[in-house]
Amino acid sequence: MTNKCIDKKYPKCFGELETVFPKTKDGLRNTPETCLECLHKTACLRSAMGGAGGVKVREEIVDRAYDSGMMSFLERWSKKKELKRKLKKRIKGVHQRRE
């Protein structure tokens, strides 16, 4: 394996959502080939999705489901409200840790 993830230390890109799960030209998210070779890929993606960016990704999924007709307006509204609450909670938690 020629990847920089051979050692047990986390690489600089660890947990960065736009690096480990970027949007492609068609608007969908995909993991790059270099990340698939990394030993830390699962923990890294979990870390990236566990932050505020992960809530935004889930909002994108809800919007796509609504746009494709797989979800009703009321269901979309409910899920988006729940995601906004989670986002607010995560942002509040980050600010409390910094103080």
C-alpha positions, 0 to 999 in steps of 0.5 A: 500500500502506497498510502500515507495511512500505513502508520497508526497516526491519523492523517491531517485530513482525518474527519474533514468532511469535504476531503473524505466525502466531497460532493461530485459534479452531479451533486452526490457525495462519494469517497475518493479512492485514496480514502478507500485505501486508508486504514482509518477510513471508517473512523474518519468518515464517522468522525466527519459525519458526527459533526455539524457537516454530517447534519448538513449531509443528512439534510441533502439526503432529505431534500433529494428524497423529497425532490424525487417524490419518495417523501411527503412534505410533512415528513420532509418538514419533520425530518428537517426540523429534527436535523435543525435541532441536532445541528443547533445542539452540536454547534452549542456543544462545540461552543461550550467545549471551547470556553 
